[in-house]
């Protein structure tokens, strides 16, 4: 059984027991979170597709940790113009583990 969920403006294909890094959620580590924006649920040959979301369907997950990703370097350079701009960015993330999928 797997589901396609939406969180943080991105879509993820998850099944029970998966661990993934999503955009930062304001939840304490060790607590449970319910993700209710479920786009698709598949169980064998049975597939339910939402318009855009499936009513009454939730995916539960446990928050494992918060952290920051690798640094992304941004360089803007214009040749022969004496222009060079450097910038870096590290994006916050939340690591979650999927504990259950309720098809509703």
N, C-alpha and C positions, 0 to 999 in steps of 0.2 A: 504494500500500500504506500502511495506517495501523494504529495500535494504540491501545488504551486502557490506560494504565498507572495504577498507584496509588503515590503517594509522599507522605509527610508528611500522611496522612489525607485527601488530595484525589485526584481522578481527572482525568487529562488525556488528550485525544485528540491524538496526535502522529504525524507522518510524518517521513521522513528529511529532514534539513536544517532542521527547525524549531528555533527558539530560544525558551526559556520560562524563567520564574522559578518555582522551587519552594522549599519550606521548606528551611532550611539543612541541607546535607549536610557531614559532617566529611571533606572530601576537598580536597587541594591544587589550586589553579587550574592548568589545563593538563593534568591527568591525566584518565584515562578512568574511567567508572563504569558498572557493569552494573546495570540495573533489572530485577529478575526477577519483580516482581508485575505480570504482564501479564494483564489481564482479557479482552481481545478482540483478535483480529488479523483484518483484512480485506484480501484481495488480489483486487481485481476482484469477481467474484461469489462467491468462496470466503470464508466467514466461519467462524472458529473462536472459540467462546465457552468460557471456563473455568468451573470449578465450585469455588471462585471464581477460581482462577488456572489458567493453561495451563502444564502441566508441560514443562520443557525450552525454554521460549520466553523470550528475553531481549531487552531494548532497550538498546543501548549509546549512551553520550553522553559528550561532552567538557565538563569544567567550564571555563567561561569566566571567571567572576568571582564574588566574594561581595560582598554589600552590604546596605544597610538600606533599607526602603521609606519611603514618605512617612509623616509623623507623623499619627497618628490621635488626635484630641482627644476626651476623655471628660469630660463635665460633668454633675455631679449637683447638682440644684437643688431646694430645697423652698421654695415661696413662703410668706411671712409667718413663717418659722421661723428666720431668720438663718442659713441653711445653704447653703453653696456650696462644692463640692469640684471642683477641676480636676485632671486627670491626662492625661498624654500617653504615647504608646507608638510605638516604631518597630520593626517586625518584621524580623528577619534573613532574607535569602533567598540562594539560590545560582542563578546564571544558567547554564543548560546548553544545549548544542546537540546535537540527536539526530544520531548518525552512522550508525546501522544498526538494522534490525529483523530478528531471526532467528526464523522461525516455528516452529522446532523440529520 
